[in-house]
Amino acid sequence: MSKVAPALCSSYKGVLPSDLLDKYAEKGGMNRLEYDLACLNTIHEQIQESQSSSKDGASMEARRKQRRQQRATISDSDAIALLKQRGIPVKE
């Protein structure tokens, strides 16, 4: 339990090792421990997947380009048309 408690406490913020001892020492505690460890493993895997893809230079560049494309850009002709629709006088 002393080897597992730090990982569980760091994953489930605000949980003290003594809380874990109380939780797992009672009847059915081993089932709870196995469930919590499975959840902990899933959380760890998701963190590893997100971190590994973010450190790859090519994927970082692809995400940067995608964000750049998602930003709304407006062409000059669209801007002029929008201003005319709003009734703003435009010199052409």
PDB file of N, CA, C and O in Angstrom:
ATOM      1  N   MET A   1       0.822  -1.201   0.000  1.00  0.00           N
ATOM      2  CA  MET A   1       0.000   0.000   0.000  1.00  0.00           C
ATOM      3  C   MET A   1       0.860   1.255   0.000  1.00  0.00           C
ATOM      4  O   MET A   1       0.501   2.261  -0.613  1.00  0.00           O
ATOM      5  N   SER A   2       2.000   1.194   0.692  1.00  0.00           N
ATOM      6  CA  SER A   2       2.840   2.387   0.761  1.00  0.00           C
ATOM      7  C   SER A   2       3.461   2.730  -0.581  1.00  0.00           C
ATOM      8  O   SER A   2       3.847   3.879  -0.797  1.00  0.00           O
ATOM      9  N   LYS A   3       3.570   1.760  -1.497  1.00  0.00           N
ATOM     10  CA  LYS A   3       4.103   2.038  -2.824  1.00  0.00           C
ATOM     11  C   LYS A   3       3.032   2.598  -3.753  1.00  0.00           C
ATOM     12  O   LYS A   3       3.350   3.339  -4.683  1.00  0.00           O
ATOM     13  N   VAL A   4       1.796   2.261  -3.520  1.00  0.00           N
ATOM     14  CA  VAL A   4       0.695   2.683  -4.376  1.00  0.00           C
ATOM     15  C   VAL A   4       0.130   4.034  -3.945  1.00  0.00           C
ATOM     16  O   VAL A   4      -0.344   4.800  -4.784  1.00  0.00           O
ATOM     17  N   ALA A   5       0.175   4.329  -2.673  1.00  0.00           N
ATOM     18  CA  ALA A   5      -0.462   5.535  -2.133  1.00  0.00           C
ATOM     19  C   ALA A   5       0.019   6.827  -2.785  1.00  0.00           C
ATOM     20  O   ALA A   5      -0.826   7.665  -3.098  1.00  0.00           O
ATOM     21  N   PRO A   6       1.317   7.052  -3.013  1.00  0.00           N
ATOM     22  CA  PRO A   6       1.717   8.318  -3.635  1.00  0.00           C
ATOM     23  C   PRO A   6       1.124   8.523  -5.026  1.00  0.00           C
ATOM     24  O   PRO A   6       0.711   9.632  -5.367  1.00  0.00           O
ATOM     25  N   ALA A   7       1.080   7.468  -5.826  1.00  0.00           N
ATOM     26  CA  ALA A   7       0.508   7.595  -7.165  1.00  0.00           C
ATOM     27  C   ALA A   7      -0.987   7.901  -7.094  1.00  0.00           C
ATOM     28  O   ALA A   7      -1.484   8.747  -7.837  1.00  0.00           O
ATOM     29  N   LEU A   8      -1.695   7.223  -6.213  1.00  0.00           N
ATOM     30  CA  LEU A   8      -3.131   7.478  -6.070  1.00  0.00           C
ATOM     31  C   LEU A   8      -3.385   8.879  -5.542  1.00  0.00           C
ATOM     32  O   LEU A   8      -4.279   9.575  -6.022  1.00  0.00           O
ATOM     33  N   CYS A   9      -2.609   9.290  -4.565  1.00  0.00           N
ATOM     34  CA  CYS A   9      -2.807  10.618  -3.982  1.00  0.00           C
ATOM     35  C   CYS A   9      -2.510  11.721  -4.987  1.00  0.00           C
ATOM     36  O   CYS A   9      -3.182  12.752  -4.996  1.00  0.00           O
ATOM     37  N   SER A  10      -1.498  11.510  -5.841  1.00  0.00           N
ATOM     38  CA  SER A  10      -1.180  12.541  -6.822  1.00  0.00           C
ATOM     39  C   SER A  10      -2.211  12.587  -7.940  1.00  0.00           C
ATOM     40  O   SER A  10      -2.452  13.649  -8.514  1.00  0.00           O
ATOM     41  N   SER A  11      -2.815  11.466  -8.254  1.00  0.00           N
ATOM     42  CA  SER A  11      -3.828  11.449  -9.304  1.00  0.00           C
ATOM     43  C   SER A  11      -5.170  11.956  -8.806  1.00  0.00           C
ATOM     44  O   SER A  11      -5.872  12.672  -9.520  1.00  0.00           O
ATOM     45  N   TYR A  12      -5.522  11.596  -7.608  1.00  0.00           N
ATOM     46  CA  TYR A  12      -6.778  12.038  -7.018  1.00  0.00           C
ATOM     47  C   TYR A  12      -6.451  13.125  -6.002  1.00  0.00           C
ATOM     48  O   TYR A  12      -6.273  12.854  -4.814  1.00  0.00           O
ATOM     49  N   LYS A  13      -6.376  14.349  -6.487  1.00  0.00           N
ATOM     50  CA  LYS A  13      -5.946  15.475  -5.648  1.00  0.00           C
ATOM     51  C   LYS A  13      -6.817  15.600  -4.399  1.00  0.00           C
ATOM     52  O   LYS A  13      -8.035  15.431  -4.448  1.00  0.00           O
ATOM     53  N   GLY A  14      -6.169  15.897  -3.296  1.00  0.00           N
ATOM     54  CA  GLY A  14      -6.862  16.099  -2.039  1.00  0.00           C
ATOM     55  C   GLY A  14      -7.072  14.829  -1.236  1.00  0.00           C
ATOM     56  O   GLY A  14      -7.693  14.870  -0.174  1.00  0.00           O
ATOM     57  N   VAL A  15      -6.571  13.705  -1.719  1.00  0.00           N
ATOM     58  CA  VAL A  15      -6.717  12.434  -1.005  1.00  0.00           C
ATOM     59  C   VAL A  15      -5.447  12.187  -0.205  1.00  0.00           C
ATOM     60  O   VAL A  15      -4.337  12.254  -0.734  1.00  0.00           O
ATOM     61  N   LEU A  16      -5.626  11.907   1.043  1.00  0.00           N
ATOM     62  CA  LEU A  16      -4.493  11.629   1.916  1.00  0.00           C
ATOM     63  C   LEU A  16      -4.235  10.125   1.991  1.00  0.00           C
ATOM     64  O   LEU A  16      -5.162   9.331   1.835  1.00  0.00           O
ATOM     65  N   PRO A  17      -2.997   9.733   2.227  1.00  0.00           N
ATOM     66  CA  PRO A  17      -2.719   8.306   2.379  1.00  0.00           C
ATOM     67  C   PRO A  17      -3.553   7.653   3.478  1.00  0.00           C
ATOM     68  O   PRO A  17      -3.958   6.498   3.348  1.00  0.00           O
ATOM     69  N   SER A  18      -3.809   8.382   4.550  1.00  0.00           N
ATOM     70  CA  SER A  18      -4.636   7.807   5.625  1.00  0.00           C
ATOM     71  C   SER A  18      -6.072   7.576   5.145  1.00  0.00           C
ATOM     72  O   SER A  18      -6.731   6.634   5.586  1.00  0.00           O
ATOM     73  N   ASP A  19      -6.555   8.435   4.241  1.00  0.00           N
ATOM     74  CA  ASP A  19      -7.884   8.212   3.658  1.00  0.00           C
ATOM     75  C   ASP A  19      -7.901   6.904   2.868  1.00  0.00           C
ATOM     76  O   ASP A  19      -8.859   6.133   2.924  1.00  0.00           O
ATOM     77  N   LEU A  20      -6.815   6.679   2.134  1.00  0.00           N
ATOM     78  CA  LEU A  20      -6.724   5.449   1.352  1.00  0.00           C
ATOM     79  C   LEU A  20      -6.680   4.224   2.254  1.00  0.00           C
ATOM     80  O   LEU A  20      -7.308   3.205   1.966  1.00  0.00           O
ATOM     81  N   LEU A  21      -5.937   4.333   3.340  1.00  0.00           N
ATOM     82  CA  LEU A  21      -5.842   3.208   4.270  1.00  0.00           C
ATOM     83  C   LEU A  21      -7.213   2.881   4.842  1.00  0.00           C
ATOM     84  O   LEU A  21      -7.595   1.713   4.916  1.00  0.00           O
ATOM     85  N   ASP A  22      -7.958   3.913   5.247  1.00  0.00           N
ATOM     86  CA  ASP A  22      -9.314   3.687   5.764  1.00  0.00           C
ATOM     87  C   ASP A  22     -10.220   3.067   4.694  1.00  0.00           C
ATOM     88  O   ASP A  22     -11.031   2.186   4.982  1.00  0.00           O
ATOM     89  N   LYS A  23     -10.067   3.537   3.478  1.00  0.00           N
ATOM     90  CA  LYS A  23     -10.924   3.072   2.392  1.00  0.00           C
ATOM     91  C   LYS A  23     -10.636   1.623   2.008  1.00  0.00           C
ATOM     92  O   LYS A  23     -11.562   0.849   1.764  1.00  0.00           O
ATOM     93  N   TYR A  24      -9.367   1.256   1.954  1.00  0.00           N
ATOM     94  CA  TYR A  24      -9.001  -0.062   1.470  1.00  0.00           C
ATOM     95  C   TYR A  24      -8.893  -1.112   2.564  1.00  0.00           C
ATOM     96  O   TYR A  24      -8.820  -2.302   2.255  1.00  0.00           O
ATOM     97  N   ALA A  25      -8.881  -0.716   3.825  1.00  0.00           N
ATOM     98  CA  ALA A  25      -8.737  -1.670   4.923  1.00  0.00           C
ATOM     99  C   ALA A  25     -10.058  -2.358   5.262  1.00  0.00           C
ATOM    100  O   ALA A  25     -10.060  -3.438   5.852  1.00  0.00           O
ATOM    101  N   GLU A  26     -11.174  -1.743   4.895  1.00  0.00           N
ATOM    102  CA  GLU A  26     -12.456  -2.344   5.241  1.00  0.00           C
ATOM    103  C   GLU A  26     -12.837  -3.423   4.234  1.00  0.00           C
ATOM    104  O   GLU A  26     -12.127  -3.649   3.254  1.00  0.00           O
ATOM    105  N   LYS A  27     -13.953  -4.081   4.482  1.00  0.00           N
ATOM    106  CA  LYS A  27     -14.414  -5.176   3.627  1.00  0.00           C
ATOM    107  C   LYS A  27     -14.642  -4.655   2.205  1.00  0.00           C
ATOM    108  O   LYS A  27     -15.263  -3.610   2.012  1.00  0.00           O
ATOM    109  N   GLY A  28     -14.141  -5.382   1.228  1.00  0.00           N
ATOM    110  CA  GLY A  28     -14.264  -4.967  -0.173  1.00  0.00           C
ATOM    111  C   GLY A  28     -13.199  -3.973  -0.591  1.00  0.00           C
ATOM    112  O   GLY A  28     -13.236  -3.452  -1.706  1.00  0.00           O
ATOM    113  N   GLY A  29     -12.265  -3.711   0.280  1.00  0.00           N
ATOM    114  CA  GLY A  29     -11.223  -2.728  -0.004  1.00  0.00           C
ATOM    115  C   GLY A  29     -10.318  -3.124  -1.156  1.00  0.00           C
ATOM    116  O   GLY A  29      -9.861  -2.273  -1.918  1.00  0.00           O
ATOM    117  N   MET A  30     -10.061  -4.423  -1.282  1.00  0.00           N
ATOM    118  CA  MET A  30      -9.192  -4.867  -2.364  1.00  0.00           C
ATOM    119  C   MET A  30      -9.838  -4.610  -3.723  1.00  0.00           C
ATOM    120  O   MET A  30      -9.152  -4.255  -4.682  1.00  0.00           O
ATOM    121  N   ASN A  31     -11.158  -4.789  -3.806  1.00  0.00           N
ATOM    122  CA  ASN A  31     -11.866  -4.487  -5.056  1.00  0.00           C
ATOM    123  C   ASN A  31     -11.784  -2.994  -5.373  1.00  0.00           C
ATOM    124  O   ASN A  31     -11.584  -2.609  -6.525  1.00  0.00           O
ATOM    125  N   ARG A  32     -11.937  -2.163  -4.355  1.00  0.00           N
ATOM    126  CA  ARG A  32     -11.808  -0.717  -4.550  1.00  0.00           C
ATOM    127  C   ARG A  32     -10.403  -0.348  -5.015  1.00  0.00           C
ATOM    128  O   ARG A  32     -10.231   0.487  -5.903  1.00  0.00           O
ATOM    129  N   LEU A  33      -9.406  -0.975  -4.409  1.00  0.00           N
ATOM    130  CA  LEU A  33      -8.018  -0.704  -4.779  1.00  0.00           C
ATOM    131  C   LEU A  33      -7.776  -1.077  -6.242  1.00  0.00           C
ATOM    132  O   LEU A  33      -7.158  -0.311  -6.983  1.00  0.00           O
ATOM    133  N   GLU A  34      -8.253  -2.234  -6.656  1.00  0.00           N
ATOM    134  CA  GLU A  34      -8.081  -2.662  -8.042  1.00  0.00           C
ATOM    135  C   GLU A  34      -8.775  -1.693  -9.000  1.00  0.00           C
ATOM    136  O   GLU A  34      -8.228  -1.364 -10.053  1.00  0.00           O
ATOM    137  N   TYR A  35      -9.966  -1.241  -8.643  1.00  0.00           N
ATOM    138  CA  TYR A  35     -10.700  -0.287  -9.483  1.00  0.00           C
ATOM    139  C   TYR A  35      -9.953   1.039  -9.571  1.00  0.00           C
ATOM    140  O   TYR A  35      -9.796   1.598 -10.656  1.00  0.00           O
ATOM    141  N   ASP A  36      -9.493   1.538  -8.427  1.00  0.00           N
ATOM    142  CA  ASP A  36      -8.760   2.803  -8.422  1.00  0.00           C
ATOM    143  C   ASP A  36      -7.463   2.700  -9.214  1.00  0.00           C
ATOM    144  O   ASP A  36      -7.083   3.646  -9.904  1.00  0.00           O
ATOM    145  N   LEU A  37      -6.788   1.570  -9.123  1.00  0.00           N
ATOM    146  CA  LEU A  37      -5.559   1.382  -9.890  1.00  0.00           C
ATOM    147  C   LEU A  37      -5.841   1.321 -11.388  1.00  0.00           C
ATOM    148  O   LEU A  37      -5.049   1.814 -12.192  1.00  0.00           O
ATOM    149  N   ALA A  38      -6.958   0.721 -11.761  1.00  0.00           N
ATOM    150  CA  ALA A  38      -7.336   0.691 -13.173  1.00  0.00           C
ATOM    151  C   ALA A  38      -7.624   2.102 -13.680  1.00  0.00           C
ATOM    152  O   ALA A  38      -7.226   2.462 -14.788  1.00  0.00           O
ATOM    153  N   CYS A  39      -8.317   2.898 -12.868  1.00  0.00           N
ATOM    154  CA  CYS A  39      -8.585   4.294 -13.235  1.00  0.00           C
ATOM    155  C   CYS A  39      -7.285   5.087 -13.322  1.00  0.00           C
ATOM    156  O   CYS A  39      -7.092   5.883 -14.241  1.00  0.00           O
ATOM    157  N   LEU A  40      -6.413   4.865 -12.372  1.00  0.00           N
ATOM    158  CA  LEU A  40      -5.116   5.532 -12.353  1.00  0.00           C
ATOM    159  C   LEU A  40      -4.325   5.188 -13.616  1.00  0.00           C
ATOM    160  O   LEU A  40      -3.703   6.063 -14.219  1.00  0.00           O
ATOM    161  N   ASN A  41      -4.347   3.932 -14.009  1.00  0.00           N
ATOM    162  CA  ASN A  41      -3.645   3.507 -15.211  1.00  0.00           C
ATOM    163  C   ASN A  41      -4.217   4.178 -16.450  1.00  0.00           C
ATOM    164  O   ASN A  41      -3.467   4.596 -17.332  1.00  0.00           O
ATOM    165  N   THR A  42      -5.538   4.284 -16.525  1.00  0.00           N
ATOM    166  CA  THR A  42      -6.182   4.943 -17.661  1.00  0.00           C
ATOM    167  C   THR A  42      -5.791   6.415 -17.722  1.00  0.00           C
ATOM    168  O   THR A  42      -5.484   6.935 -18.795  1.00  0.00           O
ATOM    169  N   ILE A  43      -5.801   7.080 -16.582  1.00  0.00           N
ATOM    170  CA  ILE A  43      -5.403   8.483 -16.525  1.00  0.00           C
ATOM    171  C   ILE A  43      -3.959   8.640 -16.988  1.00  0.00           C
ATOM    172  O   ILE A  43      -3.647   9.540 -17.768  1.00  0.00           O
ATOM    173  N   HIS A  44      -3.091   7.775 -16.511  1.00  0.00           N
ATOM    174  CA  HIS A  44      -1.683   7.832 -16.885  1.00  0.00           C
ATOM    175  C   HIS A  44      -1.499   7.623 -18.389  1.00  0.00           C
ATOM    176  O   HIS A  44      -0.711   8.328 -19.019  1.00  0.00           O
ATOM    177  N   GLU A  45      -2.219   6.659 -18.970  1.00  0.00           N
ATOM    178  CA  GLU A  45      -2.115   6.405 -20.404  1.00  0.00           C
ATOM    179  C   GLU A  45      -2.577   7.605 -21.218  1.00  0.00           C
ATOM    180  O   GLU A  45      -1.952   7.953 -22.220  1.00  0.00           O
ATOM    181  N   GLN A  46      -3.674   8.245 -20.792  1.00  0.00           N
ATOM    182  CA  GLN A  46      -4.173   9.412 -21.515  1.00  0.00           C
ATOM    183  C   GLN A  46      -3.172  10.560 -21.457  1.00  0.00           C
ATOM    184  O   GLN A  46      -2.976  11.269 -22.445  1.00  0.00           O
ATOM    185  N   ILE A  47      -2.544  10.742 -20.309  1.00  0.00           N
ATOM    186  CA  ILE A  47      -1.533  11.790 -20.169  1.00  0.00           C
ATOM    187  C   ILE A  47      -0.347  11.487 -21.074  1.00  0.00           C
ATOM    188  O   ILE A  47       0.158  12.383 -21.751  1.00  0.00           O
ATOM    189  N   GLN A  48       0.103  10.240 -21.095  1.00  0.00           N
ATOM    190  CA  GLN A  48       1.244   9.864 -21.940  1.00  0.00           C
ATOM    191  C   GLN A  48       0.935  10.070 -23.418  1.00  0.00           C
ATOM    192  O   GLN A  48       1.783  10.554 -24.168  1.00  0.00           O
ATOM    193  N   GLU A  49      -0.280   9.705 -23.843  1.00  0.00           N
ATOM    194  CA  GLU A  49      -0.661   9.884 -25.245  1.00  0.00           C
ATOM    195  C   GLU A  49      -0.664  11.352 -25.629  1.00  0.00           C
ATOM    196  O   GLU A  49      -0.179  11.716 -26.700  1.00  0.00           O
ATOM    197  N   SER A  50      -1.203  12.193 -24.768  1.00  0.00           N
ATOM    198  CA  SER A  50      -1.273  13.613 -25.098  1.00  0.00           C
ATOM    199  C   SER A  50       0.106  14.260 -25.079  1.00  0.00           C
ATOM    200  O   SER A  50       0.376  15.153 -25.883  1.00  0.00           O
ATOM    201  N   GLN A  51       0.966  13.834 -24.192  1.00  0.00           N
ATOM    202  CA  GLN A  51       2.301  14.416 -24.120  1.00  0.00           C
ATOM    203  C   GLN A  51       3.187  13.928 -25.248  1.00  0.00           C
ATOM    204  O   GLN A  51       3.988  14.701 -25.775  1.00  0.00           O
ATOM    205  N   SER A  52       3.067  12.676 -25.628  1.00  0.00           N
ATOM    206  CA  SER A  52       3.938  12.159 -26.684  1.00  0.00           C
ATOM    207  C   SER A  52       3.617  12.810 -28.017  1.00  0.00           C
ATOM    208  O   SER A  52       4.525  13.088 -28.800  1.00  0.00           O
ATOM    209  N   SER A  53       2.350  13.057 -28.287  1.00  0.00           N
ATOM    210  CA  SER A  53       2.000  13.674 -29.561  1.00  0.00           C
ATOM    211  C   SER A  53       2.338  15.157 -29.573  1.00  0.00           C
ATOM    212  O   SER A  53       2.574  15.726 -30.639  1.00  0.00           O
ATOM    213  N   SER A  54       2.366  15.787 -28.415  1.00  0.00           N
ATOM    214  CA  SER A  54       2.653  17.217 -28.387  1.00  0.00           C
ATOM    215  C   SER A  54       4.133  17.514 -28.521  1.00  0.00           C
ATOM    216  O   SER A  54       4.502  18.644 -28.842  1.00  0.00           O
ATOM    217  N   LYS A  55       4.989  16.536 -28.285  1.00  0.00           N
ATOM    218  CA  LYS A  55       6.422  16.763 -28.362  1.00  0.00           C
ATOM    219  C   LYS A  55       6.983  16.490 -29.753  1.00  0.00           C
ATOM    220  O   LYS A  55       8.129  16.838 -30.035  1.00  0.00           O
ATOM    221  N   ASP A  56       6.199  15.879 -30.616  1.00  0.00           N
ATOM    222  CA  ASP A  56       6.634  15.596 -31.968  1.00  0.00           C
ATOM    223  C   ASP A  56       6.613  16.898 -32.769  1.00  0.00           C
ATOM    224  O   ASP A  56       5.583  17.567 -32.843  1.00  0.00           O
ATOM    225  N   GLY A  57       7.731  17.250 -33.358  1.00  0.00           N
ATOM    226  CA  GLY A  57       7.841  18.521 -34.067  1.00  0.00           C
ATOM    227  C   GLY A  57       6.886  18.647 -35.232  1.00  0.00           C
ATOM    228  O   GLY A  57       6.303  19.710 -35.443  1.00  0.00           O
ATOM    229  N   ALA A  58       6.717  17.579 -35.990  1.00  0.00           N
ATOM    230  CA  ALA A  58       5.820  17.633 -37.140  1.00  0.00           C
ATOM    231  C   ALA A  58       4.374  17.831 -36.711  1.00  0.00           C
ATOM    232  O   ALA A  58       3.642  18.599 -37.334  1.00  0.00           O
ATOM    233  N   SER A  59       3.957  17.142 -35.649  1.00  0.00           N
ATOM    234  CA  SER A  59       2.573  17.304 -35.197  1.00  0.00           C
ATOM    235  C   SER A  59       2.351  18.674 -34.573  1.00  0.00           C
ATOM    236  O   SER A  59       1.263  19.240 -34.677  1.00  0.00           O
ATOM    237  N   MET A  60       3.382  19.207 -33.925  1.00  0.00           N
ATOM    238  CA  MET A  60       3.255  20.565 -33.378  1.00  0.00           C
ATOM    239  C   MET A  60       3.061  21.574 -34.507  1.00  0.00           C
ATOM    240  O   MET A  60       2.231  22.477 -34.401  1.00  0.00           O
ATOM    241  N   GLU A  61       3.816  21.424 -35.571  1.00  0.00           N
ATOM    242  CA  GLU A  61       3.691  22.322 -36.722  1.00  0.00           C
ATOM    243  C   GLU A  61       2.324  22.164 -37.382  1.00  0.00           C
ATOM    244  O   GLU A  61       1.720  23.157 -37.790  1.00  0.00           O
ATOM    245  N   ALA A  62       1.833  20.948 -37.491  1.00  0.00           N
ATOM    246  CA  ALA A  62       0.512  20.705 -38.092  1.00  0.00           C
ATOM    247  C   ALA A  62      -0.586  21.358 -37.260  1.00  0.00           C
ATOM    248  O   ALA A  62      -1.514  21.955 -37.807  1.00  0.00           O
ATOM    249  N   ARG A  63      -0.477  21.243 -35.926  1.00  0.00           N
ATOM    250  CA  ARG A  63      -1.484  21.877 -35.060  1.00  0.00           C
ATOM    251  C   ARG A  63      -1.416  23.395 -35.165  1.00  0.00           C
ATOM    252  O   ARG A  63      -2.448  24.065 -35.127  1.00  0.00           O
ATOM    253  N   ARG A  64      -0.207  23.944 -35.298  1.00  0.00           N
ATOM    254  CA  ARG A  64      -0.060  25.397 -35.429  1.00  0.00           C
ATOM    255  C   ARG A  64      -0.703  25.869 -36.728  1.00  0.00           C
ATOM    256  O   ARG A  64      -1.396  26.887 -36.745  1.00  0.00           O
ATOM    257  N   LYS A  65      -0.478  25.139 -37.810  1.00  0.00           N
ATOM    258  CA  LYS A  65      -1.092  25.501 -39.089  1.00  0.00           C
ATOM    259  C   LYS A  65      -2.611  25.374 -39.033  1.00  0.00           C
ATOM    260  O   LYS A  65      -3.333  26.193 -39.601  1.00  0.00           O
ATOM    261  N   GLN A  66      -3.081  24.350 -38.351  1.00  0.00           N
ATOM    262  CA  GLN A  66      -4.527  24.160 -38.223  1.00  0.00           C
ATOM    263  C   GLN A  66      -5.153  25.309 -37.447  1.00  0.00           C
ATOM    264  O   GLN A  66      -6.203  25.823 -37.834  1.00  0.00           O
ATOM    265  N   ARG A  67      -4.512  25.714 -36.352  1.00  0.00           N
ATOM    266  CA  ARG A  67      -5.039  26.856 -35.582  1.00  0.00           C
ATOM    267  C   ARG A  67      -5.025  28.126 -36.411  1.00  0.00           C
ATOM    268  O   ARG A  67      -5.946  28.938 -36.324  1.00  0.00           O
ATOM    269  N   ARG A  68      -3.993  28.302 -37.210  1.00  0.00           N
ATOM    270  CA  ARG A  68      -3.896  29.488 -38.061  1.00  0.00           C
ATOM    271  C   ARG A  68      -5.027  29.502 -39.085  1.00  0.00           C
ATOM    272  O   ARG A  68      -5.605  30.555 -39.353  1.00  0.00           O
ATOM    273  N   GLN A  69      -5.347  28.346 -39.658  1.00  0.00           N
ATOM    274  CA  GLN A  69      -6.426  28.264 -40.634  1.00  0.00           C
ATOM    275  C   GLN A  69      -7.789  28.469 -39.993  1.00  0.00           C
ATOM    276  O   GLN A  69      -8.704  28.990 -40.630  1.00  0.00           O
ATOM    277  N   GLN A  70      -7.930  28.066 -38.739  1.00  0.00           N
ATOM    278  CA  GLN A  70      -9.213  28.194 -38.059  1.00  0.00           C
ATOM    279  C   GLN A  70      -9.534  29.640 -37.700  1.00  0.00           C
ATOM    280  O   GLN A  70     -10.699  30.016 -37.566  1.00  0.00           O
ATOM    281  N   ARG A  71      -8.486  30.444 -37.546  1.00  0.00           N
ATOM    282  CA  ARG A  71      -8.745  31.848 -37.245  1.00  0.00           C
ATOM    283  C   ARG A  71      -9.510  32.465 -38.394  1.00  0.00           C
ATOM    284  O   ARG A  71      -9.206  32.244 -39.566  1.00  0.00           O
ATOM    285  N   ALA A  72     -10.493  33.232 -38.031  1.00  0.00           N
ATOM    286  CA  ALA A  72     -11.325  33.848 -39.057  1.00  0.00           C
ATOM    287  C   ALA A  72     -10.540  34.955 -39.754  1.00  0.00           C
ATOM    288  O   ALA A  72     -10.086  35.912 -39.127  1.00  0.00           O
ATOM    289  N   THR A  73     -10.395  34.796 -41.064  1.00  0.00           N
ATOM    290  CA  THR A  73      -9.781  35.845 -41.870  1.00  0.00           C
ATOM    291  C   THR A  73     -10.809  36.287 -42.883  1.00  0.00           C
ATOM    292  O   THR A  73     -11.648  35.500 -43.321  1.00  0.00           O
ATOM    293  N   ILE A  74     -10.740  37.520 -43.244  1.00  0.00           N
ATOM    294  CA  ILE A  74     -11.712  38.070 -44.173  1.00  0.00           C
ATOM    295  C   ILE A  74     -10.951  38.755 -45.298  1.00  0.00           C
ATOM    296  O   ILE A  74      -9.992  39.492 -45.065  1.00  0.00           O
ATOM    297  N   SER A  75     -11.394  38.499 -46.511  1.00  0.00           N
ATOM    298  CA  SER A  75     -10.732  39.110 -47.660  1.00  0.00           C
ATOM    299  C   SER A  75     -11.170  40.567 -47.779  1.00  0.00           C
ATOM    300  O   SER A  75     -12.147  40.987 -47.159  1.00  0.00           O
ATOM    301  N   ASP A  76     -10.439  41.324 -48.577  1.00  0.00           N
ATOM    302  CA  ASP A  76     -10.767  42.735 -48.764  1.00  0.00           C
ATOM    303  C   ASP A  76     -12.152  42.909 -49.368  1.00  0.00           C
ATOM    304  O   ASP A  76     -12.920  43.766 -48.929  1.00  0.00           O
ATOM    305  N   SER A  77     -12.471  42.105 -50.366  1.00  0.00           N
ATOM    306  CA  SER A  77     -13.782  42.241 -51.012  1.00  0.00           C
ATOM    307  C   SER A  77     -14.910  41.879 -50.048  1.00  0.00           C
ATOM    308  O   SER A  77     -15.970  42.504 -50.068  1.00  0.00           O
ATOM    309  N   ASP A  78     -14.685  40.870 -49.204  1.00  0.00           N
ATOM    310  CA  ASP A  78     -15.699  40.509 -48.200  1.00  0.00           C
ATOM    311  C   ASP A  78     -15.868  41.625 -47.173  1.00  0.00           C
ATOM    312  O   ASP A  78     -16.982  41.909 -46.733  1.00  0.00           O
ATOM    313  N   ALA A  79     -14.771  42.247 -46.799  1.00  0.00           N
ATOM    314  CA  ALA A  79     -14.840  43.341 -45.828  1.00  0.00           C
ATOM    315  C   ALA A  79     -15.616  44.523 -46.400  1.00  0.00           C
ATOM    316  O   ALA A  79     -16.437  45.131 -45.712  1.00  0.00           O
ATOM    317  N   ILE A  80     -15.348  44.839 -47.655  1.00  0.00           N
ATOM    318  CA  ILE A  80     -16.067  45.952 -48.295  1.00  0.00           C
ATOM    319  C   ILE A  80     -17.547  45.638 -48.405  1.00  0.00           C
ATOM    320  O   ILE A  80     -18.383  46.499 -48.134  1.00  0.00           O
ATOM    321  N   ALA A  81     -17.882  44.420 -48.798  1.00  0.00           N
ATOM    322  CA  ALA A  81     -19.283  44.018 -48.904  1.00  0.00           C
ATOM    323  C   ALA A  81     -19.976  44.091 -47.547  1.00  0.00           C
ATOM    324  O   ALA A  81     -21.129  44.514 -47.458  1.00  0.00           O
ATOM    325  N   LEU A  82     -19.280  43.682 -46.498  1.00  0.00           N
ATOM    326  CA  LEU A  82     -19.855  43.737 -45.158  1.00  0.00           C
ATOM    327  C   LEU A  82     -20.107  45.179 -44.729  1.00  0.00           C
ATOM    328  O   LEU A  82     -21.150  45.481 -44.149  1.00  0.00           O
ATOM    329  N   LEU A  83     -19.166  46.059 -45.008  1.00  0.00           N
ATOM    330  CA  LEU A  83     -19.341  47.475 -44.655  1.00  0.00           C
ATOM    331  C   LEU A  83     -20.510  48.081 -45.424  1.00  0.00           C
ATOM    332  O   LEU A  83     -21.285  48.859 -44.867  1.00  0.00           O
ATOM    333  N   LYS A  84     -20.640  47.730 -46.694  1.00  0.00           N
ATOM    334  CA  LYS A  84     -21.764  48.244 -47.491  1.00  0.00           C
ATOM    335  C   LYS A  84     -23.094  47.735 -46.948  1.00  0.00           C
ATOM    336  O   LYS A  84     -24.073  48.480 -46.906  1.00  0.00           O
ATOM    337  N   GLN A  85     -23.134  46.501 -46.542  1.00  0.00           N
ATOM    338  CA  GLN A  85     -24.366  45.942 -45.962  1.00  0.00           C
ATOM    339  C   GLN A  85     -24.769  46.689 -44.712  1.00  0.00           C
ATOM    340  O   GLN A  85     -25.957  46.874 -44.447  1.00  0.00           O
ATOM    341  N   ARG A  86     -23.786  47.118 -43.943  1.00  0.00           N
ATOM    342  CA  ARG A  86     -24.062  47.842 -42.710  1.00  0.00           C
ATOM    343  C   ARG A  86     -24.393  49.317 -42.965  1.00  0.00           C
ATOM    344  O   ARG A  86     -24.720  50.051 -42.032  1.00  0.00           O
ATOM    345  N   GLY A  87     -24.308  49.740 -44.207  1.00  0.00           N
ATOM    346  CA  GLY A  87     -24.640  51.111 -44.534  1.00  0.00           C
ATOM    347  C   GLY A  87     -23.502  52.091 -44.303  1.00  0.00           C
ATOM    348  O   GLY A  87     -23.731  53.298 -44.217  1.00  0.00           O
ATOM    349  N   ILE A  88     -22.310  51.600 -44.205  1.00  0.00           N
ATOM    350  CA  ILE A  88     -21.150  52.456 -43.997  1.00  0.00           C
ATOM    351  C   ILE A  88     -20.614  52.856 -45.357  1.00  0.00           C
ATOM    352  O   ILE A  88     -20.347  51.989 -46.189  1.00  0.00           O
ATOM    353  N   PRO A  89     -20.451  54.149 -45.606  1.00  0.00           N
ATOM    354  CA  PRO A  89     -19.938  54.576 -46.916  1.00  0.00           C
ATOM    355  C   PRO A  89     -18.491  54.128 -47.122  1.00  0.00           C
ATOM    356  O   PRO A  89     -17.641  54.278 -46.243  1.00  0.00           O
ATOM    357  N   VAL A  90     -18.240  53.580 -48.299  1.00  0.00           N
ATOM    358  CA  VAL A  90     -16.915  53.054 -48.626  1.00  0.00           C
ATOM    359  C   VAL A  90     -16.438  53.696 -49.919  1.00  0.00           C
ATOM    360  O   VAL A  90     -17.164  53.714 -50.913  1.00  0.00           O
ATOM    361  N   LYS A  91     -15.222  54.221 -49.906  1.00  0.00           N
ATOM    362  CA  LYS A  91     -14.621  54.756 -51.127  1.00  0.00           C
ATOM    363  C   LYS A  91     -13.874  53.624 -51.810  1.00  0.00           C
ATOM    364  O   LYS A  91     -13.048  52.946 -51.199  1.00  0.00           O
ATOM    365  N   GLU A  92     -14.172  53.433 -53.064  1.00  0.00           N
ATOM    366  CA  GLU A  92     -13.501  52.369 -53.803  1.00  0.00           C
ATOM    367  C   GLU A  92     -12.514  52.917 -54.775  1.00  0.00           C
ATOM    368  O   GLU A  92     -11.857  52.154 -55.483  1.00  0.00           O
TER     369      GLU A  92
END
